[in-house]
Amino acid sequence: MIFKSKTKKYALHSAIQDGDIEKVQQLINKDSTLVNSKYKDGTTALSVALKYKNLPIAEILLNNGANVNAKNNDWHTALHLAVDRIQVYYEFFEKYPTYCNDHIALLLKYNADVNIEDNQGNTPLSDAVECKCVEPLAIMLKHNSTGINKKYDEGETLLHIAVRNKIIAVIQLLIDYGADIDAKDDNGMTPIDYAAKSGNIDVFNLLTEQLVPWH
């Protein structure tokens, strides 16, 4: 059962917040199912550990069977939340702490799904593209790039989203991993059409350079 008694559940989450590794291990040793306990909003112990920047505890939880792809009530996994946290840093400071990459790398080590959808149909990959996070995106694509041409809202692919946001580094990264420059959204528009419509010459030139010339 996911929802454990409040006393046990809060004891584990409290120990995680306090960074008390010994207490966390003791609680798990007594009841291994606690690693997948959730609050009413679906917050997992793993998400709490990452929120409080405690990778050693996060790894203890994962080593003891924590579900790396468990979702909260908004269908966000720990990987969604790790990327979203980077987006917040970008919005306020235009940069983010490097430990965020370590969080993502740890989750991927335990096979976090980069293509898993939240309740809005967004994936960790699409979130990374939306927040213009080049390094986190690169880390995730290196792990699994099979969803590079997945369709999102209104038929957009990751490349459509990146072109809309006009971030050259993200666009180049997606192209390097095989993004389809001819993919069409629900309105029949390709990433090149997006670039032409926006009037961004740099983006337009980058995309058209990928076209195979006629002989």
N, CA, C and O of each residue as an XYZ file, in Angstrom:
860
protein
N       0.848     -1.204      0.000
C       0.000      0.000      0.000
C       0.880      1.250      0.000
O       1.813      1.364      0.795
N       0.575      2.173     -0.890
C       1.424      3.356     -1.049
C       1.330      4.284      0.148
O       2.344      4.776      0.644
N       0.093      4.524      0.615
C      -0.073      5.486      1.696
C       0.127      4.788      3.042
O      -0.771      4.111      3.540
N       1.306      4.960      3.617
C       1.632      4.348      4.900
C       1.059      5.201      6.025
O       0.524      6.284      5.787
N       1.177      4.697      7.262
C       0.690      5.470      8.398
C       1.417      6.804      8.439
O       2.590      6.904      8.079
N       0.690      7.835      8.888
C       1.267      9.176      8.905
C       2.552      9.224      9.722
O       3.509      9.899      9.344
N       2.571      8.508     10.837
C       3.740      8.558     11.716
C       4.994      8.071     10.994
O       6.027      8.740     11.015
N       4.899      6.909     10.361
C       6.054      6.349      9.649
C       6.449      7.220      8.464
O       7.623      7.518      8.246
N       5.435      7.618      7.709
C       5.687      8.397      6.497
C       6.337      9.724      6.829
O       7.339     10.102      6.221
N       5.770     10.430      7.793
C       6.316     11.734      8.166
C       7.691     11.594      8.798
O       8.542     12.468      8.639
N       7.913     10.490      9.520
C       9.225     10.265     10.133
C      10.294     10.148      9.052
O      11.379     10.715      9.182
N       9.986      9.406      7.978
C      10.954      9.250      6.895
C      11.183     10.573      6.175
O      12.325     10.977      5.953
N      10.105     11.236      5.814
C      10.248     12.497      5.077
C      10.943     13.560      5.928
O      11.705     14.377      5.412
N      10.677     13.542      7.224
C      11.329     14.487      8.130
C      12.827     14.198      8.224
O      13.642     15.121      8.222
N      13.181     12.927      8.306
C      14.593     12.543      8.368
C      15.316     12.944      7.083
O      16.478     13.350      7.116
N      14.624     12.828      5.958
C      15.206     13.230      4.674
C      15.452     14.733      4.661
O      16.521     15.191      4.257
N      14.460     15.497      5.105
C      14.600     16.958      5.144
C      15.746     17.378      6.050
O      16.438     18.358      5.775
N      15.944     16.631      7.135
C      17.017     16.946      8.083
C      18.380     16.446      7.601
O      19.411     16.766      8.194
N      18.375     15.673      6.541
C      19.635     15.121      6.046
C      20.210     14.045      6.945
O      21.419     13.812      6.948
N      19.344     13.386      7.709
C      19.784     12.374      8.668
C      19.853     11.005      7.980
O      18.889     10.239      7.996
N      20.993     10.721      7.386
C      21.155      9.486      6.623
C      20.957      8.248      7.497
O      20.310      7.285      7.085
N      21.514      8.282      8.698
C      21.403      7.128      9.599
C      19.945      6.834      9.933
O      19.531      5.675      9.936
N      19.169      7.873     10.214
C      17.758      7.701     10.548
C      16.983      7.166      9.345
O      16.134      6.286      9.482
N      17.284      7.704      8.177
C      16.624      7.234      6.952
C      16.872      5.738      6.767
O      15.944      4.979      6.486
N      18.125      5.320      6.926
C      18.467      3.914      6.748
C      17.768      3.040      7.784
O      17.298      1.949      7.461
N      17.699      3.515      9.025
C      17.027      2.757     10.084
C      15.550      2.548      9.762
O      15.022      1.446      9.912
N      14.896      3.609      9.322
C      13.468      3.524      9.009
C      13.211      2.570      7.848
O      12.253      1.797      7.865
N      14.077      2.633      6.840
C      13.917      1.750      5.681
C      14.182      0.297      6.067
O      13.501     -0.612      5.591
N      15.170      0.082      6.928
C      15.480     -1.279      7.375
C      14.298     -1.896      8.112
O      14.057     -3.099      8.015
N      13.565     -1.070      8.845
C      12.397     -1.560      9.588
C      11.203     -1.800      8.670
O      10.410     -2.714      8.892
N      11.083     -0.968      7.636
C       9.948     -1.088      6.712
C      10.386     -0.610      5.327
O      10.361      0.585      5.033
N      10.783     -1.552      4.493
C      11.338     -1.203      3.178
C      10.311     -0.556      2.250
O      10.685      0.134      1.301
N       9.024     -0.772      2.516
C       7.993     -0.192      1.637
C       7.875      1.319      1.804
O       7.230      1.987      0.995
N       8.490      1.855      2.844
C       8.432      3.305      3.070
C       9.081      4.096      1.936
O       8.753      5.264      1.728
N      10.000      3.465      1.201
C      10.698      4.202      0.140
C       9.734      4.690     -0.937
O      10.046      5.628     -1.670
N       8.562      4.056     -1.034
C       7.574      4.471     -2.029
C       6.337      5.112     -1.408
O       5.294      5.212     -2.053
N       6.457      5.545     -0.155
C       5.333      6.226      0.490
C       5.161      7.617     -0.105
O       6.115      8.244     -0.565
N       3.899      8.085     -0.081
C       3.591      9.396     -0.662
C       2.748     10.232      0.297
O       2.005      9.710      1.127
N       2.895     11.564      0.148
C       1.964     12.475      0.796
C       0.668     12.474     -0.008
O       0.588     11.843     -1.062
N      -0.341     13.178      0.487
C      -1.626     13.221     -0.213
C      -1.512     13.822     -1.607
O      -2.287     13.476     -2.499
N      -0.538     14.731     -1.802
C      -0.362     15.334     -3.128
C       0.506     14.467     -4.038
O       0.836     14.857     -5.158
N       0.868     13.294     -3.542
C       1.651     12.365     -4.345
C       3.150     12.537     -4.241
O       3.899     11.803     -4.884
N       3.606     13.496     -3.442
C       5.050     13.719     -3.285
C       5.719     12.479     -2.701
O       5.279     11.948     -1.681
N       6.769     12.029     -3.344
C       7.483     10.843     -2.892
C       8.695     11.208     -2.046
O       9.158     12.349     -2.047
N       9.192     10.218     -1.332
C      10.406     10.425     -0.537
C      11.575     10.812     -1.442
O      12.408     11.637     -1.066
N      11.636     10.220     -2.629
C      12.705     10.530     -3.580
C      12.663     11.993     -3.998
O      13.700     12.651     -4.072
N      11.477     12.496     -4.269
C      11.338     13.907     -4.656
C      11.754     14.832     -3.522
O      12.342     15.888     -3.755
N      11.444     14.428     -2.290
C      11.842     15.227     -1.129
C      13.366     15.274     -1.026
O      13.941     16.334     -0.775
N      14.013     14.137     -1.219
C      15.480     14.081     -1.138
C      16.123     15.004     -2.168
O      17.095     15.695     -1.860
N      15.590     15.019     -3.382
C      16.157     15.876     -4.425
C      15.843     17.343     -4.163
O      16.667     18.217     -4.435
N      14.661     17.610     -3.640
C      14.305     18.992     -3.309
C      15.286     19.574     -2.306
O      15.654     20.746     -2.387
N      15.710     18.737     -1.350
C      16.646     19.193     -0.320
C      18.108     18.908     -0.696
O      19.002     18.937      0.150
N      18.323     18.633     -1.988
C      19.679     18.515     -2.556
C      20.520     17.437     -1.878
O      21.729     17.600     -1.710
N      19.877     16.335     -1.490
C      20.613     15.281     -0.804
C      20.717     14.040     -1.693
O      19.881     13.139     -1.626
N      21.758     14.013     -2.524
C      21.950     12.886     -3.436
C      22.253     11.571     -2.720
O      21.759     10.527     -3.146
N      23.056     11.582     -1.637
C      23.305     10.311     -0.941
C      22.017      9.650     -0.454
O      21.858      8.435     -0.572
N      21.100     10.448      0.093
C      19.832      9.878      0.545
C      18.997      9.424     -0.645
O      18.361      8.371     -0.597
N      19.000     10.215     -1.709
C      18.256      9.820     -2.911
C      18.747      8.468     -3.417
O      17.949      7.621     -3.818
N      20.059      8.271     -3.397
C      20.605      6.999     -3.886
C      20.279      5.856     -2.936
O      20.054      4.731     -3.382
N      20.249      6.120     -1.643
C      19.836      5.094     -0.682
C      18.409      4.644     -0.992
O      18.116      3.449     -1.004
N      17.531      5.607     -1.241
C      16.134      5.285     -1.554
C      16.044      4.451     -2.830
O      15.316      3.460     -2.884
N      16.784      4.858     -3.845
C      16.757      4.134     -5.120
C      17.350      2.734     -4.977
O      16.840      1.775     -5.557
N      18.420      2.623     -4.208
C      19.034      1.313     -3.974
C      18.106      0.370     -3.227
O      18.229     -0.851     -3.322
N      17.178      0.954     -2.484
C      16.247      0.148     -1.688
C      14.873      0.020     -2.343
O      13.887     -0.311     -1.685
N      14.824      0.288     -3.643
C      13.599      0.001     -4.386
C      12.654      1.144     -4.647
O      11.526      0.914     -5.084
N      13.076      2.384     -4.393
C      12.201      3.520     -4.706
C      11.915      3.533     -6.205
O      12.825      3.376     -7.018
N      10.659      3.719     -6.560
C      10.254      3.762     -7.967
C      10.673      5.091     -8.575
O      10.096      6.130     -8.254
N      11.668      5.068     -9.448
C      12.215      6.299    -10.018
C      11.198      7.015    -10.902
O      11.312      8.219    -11.128
N      10.198      6.277    -11.407
C       9.193      6.870    -12.285
C       7.836      7.071    -11.611
O       6.826      7.265    -12.287
N       7.816      7.023    -10.279
C       6.566      7.269     -9.551
C       6.088      8.692     -9.811
O       6.888      9.625     -9.879
N       4.762      8.847     -9.957
C       4.189     10.153    -10.273
C       3.449     10.735     -9.073
O       2.878     10.011     -8.258
N       3.476     12.080     -8.987
C       2.638     12.742     -7.988
C       1.254     12.960     -8.589
O       0.951     12.419     -9.652
N       0.419     13.740     -7.927
C      -0.953     13.909     -8.397
C      -1.063     14.668     -9.710
O      -2.100     14.622    -10.371
N       0.015     15.375    -10.095
C       0.045     16.049    -11.400
C       0.762     15.196    -12.443
O       1.058     15.654    -13.547
N       1.036     13.941    -12.068
C       1.738     12.989    -12.929
C       3.186     13.388    -13.163
O       3.798     12.946    -14.135
N       3.738     14.212    -12.293
C       5.147     14.575    -12.401
C       6.008     13.516    -11.712
O       5.729     13.108    -10.585
N       7.042     13.087    -12.399
C       8.017     12.187    -11.794
C       9.139     13.026    -11.178
O       9.160     14.250    -11.309
N      10.060     12.352    -10.512
C      11.209     13.069     -9.940
C      12.008     13.763    -11.036
O      12.577     14.830    -10.807
N      12.055     13.164    -12.231
C      12.804     13.769    -13.336
C      12.101     15.019    -13.854
O      12.757     16.021    -14.138
N      10.782     14.974    -13.979
C      10.032     16.186    -14.328
C      10.375     17.313    -13.347
O      10.679     18.437    -13.748
N      10.318     16.985    -12.059
C      10.523     17.999    -11.023
C      11.951     18.536    -11.038
O      12.172     19.720    -10.784
N      12.915     17.674    -11.332
C      14.312     18.119    -11.405
C      14.498     19.131    -12.531
O      15.195     20.132    -12.364
N      13.874     18.866    -13.678
C      13.969     19.793    -14.809
C      13.204     21.078    -14.512
O      13.674     22.173    -14.820
N      12.026     20.940    -13.913
C      11.227     22.129    -13.576
C      11.973     23.038    -12.608
O      11.858     24.262    -12.682
N      12.733     22.441    -11.706
C      13.498     23.232    -10.735
C      14.570     24.059    -11.457
O      14.847     25.197    -11.080
N      15.159     23.478    -12.481
C      16.135     24.212    -13.288
C      15.470     25.394    -13.970
O      16.045     26.479    -14.056
N      14.249     25.177    -14.456
C      13.518     26.251    -15.137
C      13.295     27.437    -14.210
O      13.396     28.588    -14.634
N      12.993     27.161    -12.950
C      12.790     28.235    -11.971
C      14.073     29.042    -11.807
O      14.043     30.272    -11.777
N      15.205     28.337    -11.700
C      16.491     29.037    -11.586
C      16.747     29.922    -12.799
O      17.203     31.057    -12.664
N      16.451     29.396    -13.983
C      16.655     30.168    -15.211
C      15.802     31.430    -15.226
O      16.267     32.505    -15.604
N      14.544     31.284    -14.808
C      13.618     32.415    -14.853
C      14.067     33.552    -13.944
O      13.877     34.725    -14.265
N      14.661     33.201    -12.811
C      15.045     34.232    -11.846
C      16.509     34.666    -11.965
O      16.835     35.827    -11.719
N      17.388     33.735    -12.342
C      18.822     34.037    -12.315
C      19.528     33.848    -13.661
O      20.708     34.173    -13.790
N      18.816     33.328    -14.658
C      19.364     33.048    -15.990
C      20.529     32.057    -15.945
O      21.350     32.020    -16.861
N      20.599     31.276    -14.906
C      21.570     30.190    -14.784
C      21.058     29.242    -13.710
O      20.079     29.543    -13.026
N      21.710     28.111    -13.562
C      21.272     27.163    -12.545
C      22.484     26.467    -11.933
O      23.536     26.383    -12.568
N      22.344     25.963    -10.691
C      23.464     25.287    -10.031
C      23.810     23.982    -10.751
O      22.922     23.285    -11.241
N      25.086     23.660    -10.812
C      25.517     22.457    -11.522
C      25.018     21.179    -10.856
O      24.952     20.135    -11.505
N      24.663     21.245     -9.564
C      24.197     20.025     -8.908
C      22.896     19.522     -9.538
O      22.552     18.350     -9.391
N      22.179     20.393    -10.232
C      20.947     19.969    -10.899
C      21.247     18.897    -11.944
O      20.469     17.959    -12.119
N      22.377     19.036    -12.638
C      22.784     18.016    -13.605
C      23.074     16.692    -12.909
O      22.796     15.624    -13.454
N      23.632     16.767    -11.707
C      23.922     15.554    -10.941
C      22.632     14.838    -10.561
O      22.576     13.609    -10.564
N      21.592     15.607    -10.234
C      20.296     15.012     -9.902
C      19.763     14.228    -11.094
O      19.308     13.093    -10.958
N      19.829     14.857    -12.265
C      19.327     14.213    -13.476
C      20.136     12.962    -13.794
O      19.571     11.923    -14.136
N      21.453     13.060    -13.682
C      22.322     11.914    -13.965
C      22.018     10.745    -13.032
O      22.014      9.592    -13.463
N      21.766     11.034    -11.767
C      21.442      9.974    -10.812
C      20.138      9.282    -11.195
O      20.059      8.053    -11.189
N      19.125     10.062    -11.525
C      17.835      9.478    -11.893
C      17.957      8.626    -13.155
O      17.337      7.567    -13.255
N      18.743      9.082    -14.102
C      18.936      8.318    -15.337
C      19.710      7.027    -15.073
O      19.481      6.012    -15.730
N      20.620      7.073    -14.115
C      21.373      5.873    -13.728
C      20.420      4.759    -13.310
O      20.700      3.576    -13.505
N      19.290      5.159    -12.732
C      18.284      4.184    -12.300
C      17.114      4.105    -13.285
O      15.998      3.724    -12.931
N      17.413      4.479    -14.536
C      16.471      4.330    -15.655
C      15.207      5.174    -15.549
O      14.109      4.700    -15.842
N      15.364      6.412    -15.135
C      14.238      7.346    -15.197
C      13.822      7.514    -16.655
O      14.668      7.565    -17.548
N      12.527      7.599    -16.885
C      11.973      7.680    -18.238
C      11.940      9.132    -18.709
O      11.225      9.956    -18.138
N      12.710      9.446    -19.748
C      12.756     10.824    -20.263
C      11.545     11.140    -21.129
O      11.302     12.302    -21.457
N      10.776     10.102    -21.506
C       9.618     10.293    -22.381
C       8.281     10.149    -21.660
O       7.231     10.158    -22.303
N       8.302     10.017    -20.352
C       7.073      9.833    -19.587
C       6.292     11.146    -19.521
O       6.876     12.213    -19.333
N       4.964     11.062    -19.678
C       4.136     12.262    -19.754
C       3.507     12.621    -18.411
O       3.146     11.749    -17.621
N       3.382     13.941    -18.172
C       2.607     14.408    -17.020
C       1.159     14.588    -17.464
O       0.793     14.171    -18.562
N       0.333     15.206    -16.621
C      -1.087     15.331    -16.957
C      -1.363     16.353    -18.052
O      -2.506     16.502    -18.485
N      -0.331     17.059    -18.505
C      -0.460     17.994    -19.622
C       0.168     17.427    -20.903
O       0.193     18.091    -21.940
N       0.671     16.198    -20.815
C       1.310     15.588    -21.976
C       2.760     15.984    -22.160
O       3.366     15.669    -23.184
N       3.327     16.677    -21.169
C       4.725     17.109    -21.255
C       5.657     16.039    -20.690
O       5.307     15.329    -19.747
N       6.826     15.937    -21.270
C       7.838     14.991    -20.812
C       9.034     15.757    -20.246
O       9.143     16.965    -20.454
N       9.929     15.072    -19.536
C      11.150     15.755    -19.098
C      11.920     16.366    -20.264
O      12.516     17.433    -20.120
N      11.913     15.700    -21.414
C      12.599     16.248    -22.589
C      11.948     17.538    -23.064
O      12.638     18.523    -23.327
N      10.626     17.539    -23.174
C       9.950     18.753    -23.660
C      10.073     19.885    -22.653
O      10.182     21.051    -23.034
N      10.056     19.544    -21.368
C      10.254     20.572    -20.337
C      11.639     21.200    -20.467
O      11.793     22.413    -20.322
N      12.643     20.370    -20.740
C      14.012     20.878    -20.887
C      14.133     21.787    -22.103
O      14.837     22.796    -22.058
N      13.451     21.435    -23.186
C      13.472     22.281    -24.388
C      12.767     23.602    -24.114
O      13.255     24.664    -24.499
N      11.620     23.533    -23.449
C      10.863     24.751    -23.144
C      11.657     25.708    -22.266
O      11.577     26.924    -22.442
N      12.430     25.164    -21.314
C      13.176     26.039    -20.405
C      14.580     26.345    -20.931
O      15.388     26.971    -20.246
N      14.858     25.887    -22.174
C      16.119     26.220    -22.853
C      17.336     25.671    -22.108
O      18.396     26.296    -22.078
N      17.163     24.494    -21.509
C      18.207     23.887    -20.680
C      19.079     22.969    -21.531
O      18.754     21.794    -21.705
N      20.164     23.482    -22.052
C      20.980     22.728    -23.001
C      21.659     21.522    -22.343
O      21.556     20.405    -22.851
N      22.345     21.735    -21.229
C      23.088     20.635    -20.604
C      22.176     19.520    -20.107
O      22.433     18.354    -20.405
N      21.115     19.836    -19.356
C      20.206     18.767    -18.932
C      19.608     18.016    -20.119
O      19.459     16.795    -20.080
N      19.268     18.753    -21.169
C      18.721     18.120    -22.368
C      19.739     17.171    -22.987
O      19.395     16.060    -23.392
N      20.990     17.610    -23.058
C      22.050     16.772    -23.626
C      22.245     15.498    -22.809
O      22.435     14.419    -23.371
N      22.199     15.622    -21.499
C      22.356     14.462    -20.618
C      21.240     13.456    -20.867
O      21.487     12.253    -20.941
N      20.018     13.949    -20.994
C      18.874     13.055    -21.197
C      18.877     12.428    -22.586
O      18.569     11.245    -22.728
N      19.221     13.201    -23.610
C      19.257     12.654    -24.966
C      20.352     11.604    -25.117
O      20.178     10.621    -25.838
N      21.470     11.807    -24.445
C      22.544     10.810    -24.481
C      22.061      9.497    -23.874
O      22.456      8.416    -24.312
N      21.211      9.600    -22.870
C      20.659      8.412    -22.213
C      19.621      7.725    -23.091
O      19.605      6.500    -23.206
N      18.753      8.527    -23.710
C      17.674      7.961    -24.531
C      17.123      9.029    -25.469
O      16.483      9.985    -25.030
N      17.375      8.859    -26.748
C      16.901      9.836    -27.732
C      15.807      9.275    -28.637
O      15.502      9.852    -29.680
N      15.219      8.149    -28.236
C      14.219      7.502    -29.092
C      12.961      8.352    -29.275
O      12.229      8.174    -30.249
N      12.707      9.273    -28.343
C      11.518     10.113    -28.448
C      11.795     11.464    -29.084
O      11.034     12.411    -28.889
N      12.881     11.561    -29.845
C      13.310     12.847    -30.403
C      12.243     13.472    -31.301
O      12.147     14.697    -31.381
N      11.436     12.642    -31.980
C      10.422     13.175    -32.893
C       8.994     12.944    -32.402
O       8.044     12.982    -33.185
N       8.857     12.708    -31.119
C       7.535     12.550    -30.507
C       6.698     13.809    -30.718
O       7.223     14.922    -30.681
N       5.387     13.629    -30.941
C       4.479     14.759    -31.133
C       3.873     15.188    -29.789
O       3.462     14.361    -28.975
N       3.835     16.498    -29.593
C       3.264     17.069    -28.373
C       2.007     17.870    -28.716
O       1.370     17.617    -29.738
N       1.657     18.816    -27.881
C       0.453     19.609    -28.086
C       0.454     20.243    -29.477
O       1.462     20.796    -29.917
N      -0.669     20.157    -30.150
C      -0.852     20.711    -31.496
C       0.123     20.123    -32.515
O       0.422     20.738    -33.538
N       0.611     18.924    -32.214
C       1.465     18.219    -33.161
C       2.899     18.695    -33.219
O       3.651     18.293    -34.107
N       3.285     19.544    -32.289
C       4.665     20.035    -32.289
C       5.634     18.944    -31.837
O       5.323     18.138    -30.960
N       6.813     18.937    -32.455
C       7.907     18.093    -31.982
C       8.827     18.947    -31.109
O       8.623     20.152    -30.963
N       9.830     18.307    -30.539
C      10.805     19.060    -29.748
C      11.465     20.150    -30.588
O      11.756     21.238    -30.093
N      11.698     19.847    -31.860
C      12.354     20.828    -32.728
C      11.445     22.025    -32.994
O      11.914     23.162    -33.017
N      10.162     21.784    -33.192
C       9.216     22.896    -33.333
C       9.296     23.814    -32.103
O       9.373     25.036    -32.223
N       9.277     23.188    -30.923
C       9.304     23.952    -29.670
C      10.591     24.767    -29.572
O      10.562     25.944    -29.212
N      11.715     24.135    -29.894
C      13.010     24.813    -29.817
C      13.087     25.981    -30.790
O      13.611     27.041    -30.448
N      12.567     25.794    -32.002
C      12.584     26.871    -32.998
C      11.687     28.012    -32.539
O      12.026     29.184    -32.703
N      10.560     27.667    -31.973
C       9.659     28.701    -31.447
C      10.358     29.528    -30.376
O      10.128     30.733    -30.270
N      11.216     28.881    -29.580
C      11.935     29.583    -28.513
C      13.241     30.222    -28.987
O      13.871     30.973    -28.242
N      13.648     29.926    -30.223
C      14.788     30.585    -30.879
C      16.119     30.398    -30.144
O      16.920     31.327    -30.045
N      16.342     29.183    -29.630
C      17.596     28.905    -28.932
C      18.469     28.015    -29.817
O      18.234     26.813    -29.940
N      19.479     28.632    -30.430
C      20.327     27.947    -31.400
C      20.967     26.679    -30.828
O      20.976     25.637    -31.484
N      21.497     26.767    -29.614
C      22.202     25.619    -29.029
C      21.276     24.422    -28.860
O      21.680     23.283    -29.093
N      20.038     24.677    -28.458
C      19.063     23.595    -28.291
C      18.686     23.018    -29.652
O      18.597     21.801    -29.814
N      18.468     23.886    -30.618
C      18.120     23.442    -31.974
C      19.225     22.560    -32.547
O      18.951     21.492    -33.096
N      20.469     23.008    -32.420
C      21.602     22.234    -32.939
C      21.700     20.881    -32.252
O      21.964     19.870    -32.902
N      21.490     20.860    -30.951
C      21.554     19.611    -30.194
C      20.500     18.623    -30.691
O      20.791     17.443    -30.884
N      19.291     19.104    -30.896
C      18.216     18.232    -31.379
C      18.525     17.702    -32.777
O      18.281     16.531    -33.070
N      19.055     18.557    -33.627
C      19.441     18.126    -34.975
C      20.516     17.045    -34.896
O      20.467     16.056    -35.628
N      21.481     17.238    -34.007
C      22.564     16.265    -33.839
C      22.029     14.894    -33.435
O      22.629     13.870    -33.762
N      20.906     14.874    -32.726
C      20.312     13.610    -32.283
C      19.207     13.117    -33.215
O      18.446     12.216    -32.863
N      19.125     13.712    -34.398
C      18.221     13.180    -35.412
C      16.840     13.777    -35.480
O      15.928     13.144    -36.013
N      16.650     14.979    -34.955
C      15.340     15.624    -35.054
C      14.977     15.841    -36.520
O      15.818     16.244    -37.324
N      13.728     15.574    -36.856
C      13.247     15.670    -38.234
C      12.889     17.117    -38.570
O      11.926     17.659    -38.028
N      13.655     17.741    -39.458
C      13.386     19.142    -39.804
C      12.170     19.275    -40.709
O      11.664     20.378    -40.918
N      11.693     18.134    -41.254
C      10.515     18.157    -42.125
C       9.230     17.770    -41.394
O       8.168     17.696    -42.011
N       9.319     17.523    -40.089
C       8.127     17.140    -39.325
C       7.087     18.254    -39.364
O       7.424     19.435    -39.281
N       5.815     17.864    -39.493
C       4.741     18.852    -39.580
C       3.866     18.827    -38.331
O       3.558     17.763    -37.795
N       3.470     20.019    -37.876
C       2.540     20.094    -36.753
C       1.118     19.902    -37.277
O       0.926     19.591    -38.453
N       0.124     20.085    -36.414
C      -1.263     19.853    -36.815
C      -1.743     20.819    -37.890
O      -2.754     20.569    -38.547
N      -1.023     21.916    -38.070
C      -1.370     22.894    -39.107
C      -0.524     22.731    -40.366
O      -0.574     23.558    -41.278
N       0.255     21.649    -40.399
C       1.077     21.379    -41.569
C       2.355     22.184    -41.636
O       3.000     22.232    -42.683
N       2.737     22.820    -40.532
C       3.937     23.656    -40.528
C       5.150     22.886    -40.014
O       5.059     22.136    -39.042
N       6.281     23.081    -40.678
C       7.542     22.462    -40.281
C       8.342     23.441    -39.423
O       7.997     24.620    -39.348
N       9.409     22.963    -38.776
C      10.279     23.887    -38.042
C      10.813     25.012    -38.925
O      10.963     26.143    -38.461
N      11.102     24.713    -40.188
C      11.574     25.760    -41.100
C      10.487     26.812    -41.310
O      10.779     28.006    -41.372
N       9.238     26.370    -41.419
C       8.122     27.315    -41.540
C       8.050     28.219    -40.310
O       7.809     29.420    -40.423
N       8.262     27.620    -39.129
C       8.265     28.406    -37.890
C       9.338     29.486    -37.953
O       9.090     30.645    -37.623
N      10.532     29.088    -38.383
C      11.657     30.025    -38.437
C      11.388     31.145    -39.429
O      11.685     32.309    -39.158
N      10.822     30.789    -40.582
C      10.516     31.798    -41.601
C       9.462     32.776    -41.093
O       9.558     33.982    -41.317
N       8.460     32.241    -40.410
C       7.387     33.083    -39.889
C       7.894     34.042    -38.818
O       7.440     35.183    -38.734
N       8.841     33.574    -37.998
C       9.362     34.413    -36.914
C      10.351     35.455    -37.422
O      10.597     36.466    -36.763
N      10.913     35.200    -38.599
C      11.882     36.145    -39.159
C      13.263     36.041    -38.557
O      14.097     36.927    -38.744
N      13.515     34.939    -37.818
C      14.836     34.758    -37.204
C      15.789     34.149    -38.234
O      15.722     32.954    -38.521
N      16.667     34.971    -38.782
C      17.561     34.547    -39.860
C      18.530     33.454    -39.415
O      18.778     32.504    -40.157
N      19.079     33.586    -38.208
C      20.058     32.604    -37.727
C      19.436     31.212    -37.627
O      20.030     30.222    -38.055
N      18.240     31.154    -37.060
C      17.550     29.869    -36.924
C      17.184     29.321    -38.302
O      17.371     28.136    -38.579
N      16.666     30.186    -39.153
C      16.278     29.772    -40.505
C      17.478     29.208    -41.266
O      17.376     28.164    -41.909
N      18.601     29.897    -41.189
C      19.803     29.438    -41.896
C      20.302     28.104    -41.355
O      20.710     27.231    -42.121
N      20.268     27.950    -40.036
C      20.711     26.694    -39.431
C      19.869     25.524    -39.936
O      20.400     24.458    -40.248
N      18.574     25.726    -40.012
C      17.685     24.651    -40.452
C      17.836     24.353    -41.939
O      17.886     23.191    -42.341
N      17.907     25.385    -42.741
C      17.996     25.157    -44.191
C      19.335     24.550    -44.587
O      19.443     23.912    -45.634
N      20.345     24.743    -43.763
C      21.647     24.109    -44.020
C      21.559     22.584    -43.930
O      22.407     21.869    -44.464
N      20.524     22.102    -43.248
C      20.367     20.654    -43.073
C      19.685     20.005    -44.271
O      19.682     18.781    -44.397
N      19.111     20.814    -45.146
C      18.397     20.269    -46.297
C      19.363     19.605    -47.268
O      20.465     20.102    -47.502
N      18.943     18.486    -47.825
C      19.769     17.777    -48.810
C      19.631     18.497    -50.143
O      18.516     18.633    -50.645
N      20.732     18.964    -50.733
C      20.647     19.707    -51.996
C      20.235     18.810    -53.155
O      20.562     17.624    -53.200
N      19.512     19.408    -54.081
C      19.125     18.687    -55.297
C      20.313     18.646    -56.262
O      21.067     19.613    -56.364
N      20.473     17.542    -56.957
C      21.569     17.402    -57.929
C      20.990     17.243    -59.324
O      21.740     17.111    -60.292
